[in-house]
Amino acid sequence: MSDTKTPQPSAAVLSEEKQAVLPPSNNSGRFWTKPRLKQYWHDGVLYTSQSSYEVDTSVLFVDLLYVGIIAVNADTTVENLTKTALLRFCVTFLPTWKVWSDIAILVSQFEADDLTQRTIILFILACLVGFTTNIYSAFYTTYAQLVAFYLAARFCVALVTLALALFIPRVRPIMLFNLVSILIPAVFWIGSCFLDENVREVLIWLAISFDMWGGLVTVWLIRDIPKVSKTMAGKVNRVFQYFPAIEVRHRSERVGAFVSLVFGYSVVGILYQSQSKFGLNAFYGKAVLALIQAFCFNWIYFDVDQKYQLAQSAQRHTISAALWFNAHLPFIMAFTLSAAALSRLVVAHDCINANPEDLIPTWEERSEAELTRGLRWFYCSGLGIAFFFMGVISFVRRDPPRKNERIPQRYRLVLRTAVAVVWLCLPVAKELNSLELIGITTSMTVFTLAVDVYGMGRNDLPRENTEQFEHKPLDRRETMMGF
């Protein structure tokens, strides 16, 4: 946005919604245009452009690529089922999550809609691809290349941040603050390339901590410094008069769309190929159970909890919004790792009616006669942690109790926590085979879903209620199919 003064909205608008709508822009055919803010806060008023409600197709492409990246990372981890492999999964997962979040935030807050912006996104995606290709041998021979690709993506974001500070003076202080939060962890990443393994791990976690949660310092400084010092509050308010905002519903819908892709990845992982004339065997049974489990997870997340809408909790408090978004990180990490282990469980031949010769050679090589301890822990612990954080996400929303609610939400969340604890303890039962393991987790998932659906109550609307439909006169020739 150009730095011309935006006209103040009327008092009536401020009293009703505290929001003013800015005009949209369309510069998709230009090589470069001066960037503008999509939405920002100023004196308690949220200024929002009409384009802030639109979803850029390039963002959807980023989500699709990122799901593939985390799938490769998880599949690489389950090939070496050890504590070290799990630690390295976290180390390689978190930087890619940060880059994905950077793209989401920049696209949500700022608008250029030109060829330069799309080229920048493409460059960052190319860095992510380079990062992913070096994951497998990152802690042996390709660590420097992995860090180099990550820093290239982060420095690109830093240059964009600097450009925004130059071209949009009203948000210059916050942009410079964000620039510093990028450069500090970069020093730790660079230092980790030249030190031995023990010191390297310390620097890696320092860098990741600054990358992931350094931006929260800015939010705390602007929002909560008045509670600490009234003198500092005046200075902070003068410096940070304008603050880029993120449209809550757009953000939550993006996260929801990404979660649906993660659920889809778990289904793709269970698809094996059979060469048996009669394929109704234990392999098929485990695949169907895994499908039911993923379907129930999707049902709970989107229809029971309705987390993709986030309701009004994030609008009431900044901490709620931050907790809601950050709870998705361990949820997605754990579920992805569990899904990768599940793909190995489905083709295991440690139970009756599971002949590995029924699989084509590619899947026969992956079939295991006995489940390793690591595979049990990766699957059960990942699923339990994911289910627990789904409950955390649901709790953060804090829905007002429904009038016809049969079982209060807090009791249903206690049940989810208990189920997650049971799953965390399942690996101790070493006598359980793959079919029994998947059967137990799936049946408990279905039971929890049934309790949630019953506990939420039913809609008291009549069976035939035409008032809920929008109706208007229309000629049948105006409809798409002509009926």
Buried (B, 14 or more C-beta within 10 A) or exposed (E): BEBEEBEEBEEEBBEEEEEBBBEBBEBEEEEEBEBBBBBBBBEEBBBBBEBBBEEBEBBBEBBEBBBBBBBBBBBBBBEEBEEEBBBBBBBBBBBBBBBBBBBBBBBBBBBBBBBBBBEBBEEBBEBBEBBBBBBBEBBEEBBBBBBBBBBBBBBBBBEBBBBBBEBBEBBBBBBBBBBEBBEBBBEBBBBBBEEEEEEBBEBBBBBBEBBBEBBBEBBBBBBEBBEEEEEEBEEBEEEBBBBBBBBBBBBBBBBBBBBBBBBEBBBEBBEBEBEBEEEEBBBBBBBBBBBBBBBBBBBBBBEBBBBBBBBEBBEEEBBBBBBBBBBBBBBBBBBBBBBBBBBBBBBBBBBEEBBBEBBEEEBBEBBBEEBEEBBBBBBBBBBBBBBBBBBBBBBBBEBEEEEEBEBEBEEBBEBBBEBBEBBBEBBEEEEBBBBBBBBBBBEBBBEBBEBBBEBBEEEEEEEEEEEEEEEEEEEEEEEEEEE
